[in-house]
Amino acid sequence: MSLNSHKDSFIHDLTLIVGVAHVRTGESAQAFHTDERNRYHQAPLAVVLPQSTEEVVQLVQLCAAQQPPIVMIPQGGNTGVVGGCAVLPERDSILLNLSRLNQIIAIDPANRTLIAQAGMTLEAVQQAASAHGLIFPLTLASQNAATIGGNLATNAGGTQVLCYGTMRDLCLGLEVVLPSGEIWQNLNTLRKNNTGYDLKHLFIGAEGTLGLITAAVLKLFPAPKETQVALIAAADLTGIVRSFDVLQRQFDSQLTAFEYITPAALKLVCTQFGWDLPFPDERSHVALIEISSATPHAQLETALQTQLSLLIEDATLTNALLAQNLSQAAHFWQLRENISAAQKRVGPNIKHDISVPISSINDFVNSTYAALELAYPSIEPIVFGHIGDGNLHFNVSRGHAFSNAETLMAHESSINEIVYKQVARFNGSLSAEHGIGLLKRDLMPSIKSPVELMLMQQIKHTLDPQNIMNPNKVIPSAFPSIEV
């Protein structure tokens, strides 16, 4: 049988499992294998959209039985930004898009749990919880498209980590199709289950390299009955970080969000969307804060106003705006959530999803600004993110250092090196919530010890000896020496 005949036969076998309409090739597949940042374009043999765990099992068995085996690359809403779903040319592969696995299996309001298939969007899960007066607290700008399986595969964080944790903290159990074609079914709804290794943590954050997540048990929480949203302004980042410490001590778990926006980021988003700057001084460092209570709390607004007034009196803050209604609160959130969209409008930029200890944020930002300015005078960092968990989106735009974005991107490697050296200096991480994927894979030796990398490789080889589950992502096949 010729090579083309063999591929045609394989694609025909795919259609027997999921139906002709759910096997995409050629132009109908293009949107699936073009990533969010338009970096990766390699086409797979096919994009396959199963509708059940049983169909996933059959697809895994079919791919594993080929000679040589066909690689499977899992995909949710295709909102990832590090090439976790990138198709690589060295091995034939299929993109296994799980968006048709989009049903709620069970919801137990009394137990505060919801069992969802992996292809449900985050927004759909939030709506299902809301119908029972509950919330699923993970919140992302891409929640209308990002799926639960993808959120788990990357251990997504978002704006509420401060109070509720990452997806690793929000998941009680998983259903996973293993590279062998077996199903590990552990849709466990218990909060306490101390019976040996907690295997779900192998698959959460593994980016589909160890198995295909097809369903998950998610924790739900009471919906807040009272929420206050405010914008605060300070003369510098020191004032923002100090305000976080004061407000967290005062409100503890009621402080559900604390989002930082630099002057450059705020000016950019307001310019691109035609909004007025919220404060008279355009040099203000700004944070969006949200304080919530699960019970009606008439004094919450007063307590927040009092605390903000004290921070202004002692010159920690220069100004503060408390949202007067839901519309204004929503606008405050738009200022934060539309920064990435504003950056996209003005052209390519160099993105870094990093984290450092909260106590080091101010020194890290100042040090990295200085290092970038020294190398590229008048370059423009656009920085925003989650002060409450130390996660900053430290993006770099061309400013006046380069005549166009293409010239900026030609210096991506050296700019990355500058930023990542500072991350290492402050004992941080070069991936806080977006994952490793292909984009950061070869940086792993700079942040993981040889023992860690060896253990990761051994786990991968044990679970996936044929290396058919999203190979060449996360774990480098070789460990080049990278100075940081």
Buried (B, 14 or more C-beta within 10 A) or exposed (E): EEEEEEBEEBBEBBBEBBEEEBBBBEEEBEEBBBBBBEBBEEBBBBBBBBBBBEBBBBBBBBBBEBEEBBBBBBBBBBBBBBBBBBBBEEBBBBBBBBBBBBBBBEBEEEBBBBBBBBBBBBBBBBEBBEEBEBBBBBBBBBBEBBBBBBBBBBBBBBBBBBBBBBBBBBBBBBBBBBBBBEBBBBBBBEEEEEEEEEBBEBBBBBBBBBBBBBBBBBBBBEBBEBBBBBBBBBBBBBBBBBBBEBBBEBBEEBBBBBBBBBBBBBBBBBEBEEBEBBBEEEEBBBBBBBBBBBEEBEEBBEBBBEBBEEBBEEEBBBBBBBBEEEEBBEBBBBBBBBBBEBBBEBEBBBBBBBBBEBEBBBBBBBBBBEBBBEBBEEBBBBBBBBBBBBBBBBBBBBBEBBEEBEEBBEBBEEBBBBBBBBBBBBEBBBBBBBBBBBBBBBBBBBBBEEEEBEEBBEBBEEBBEBBBBBBBBBBBEEBEEBEB
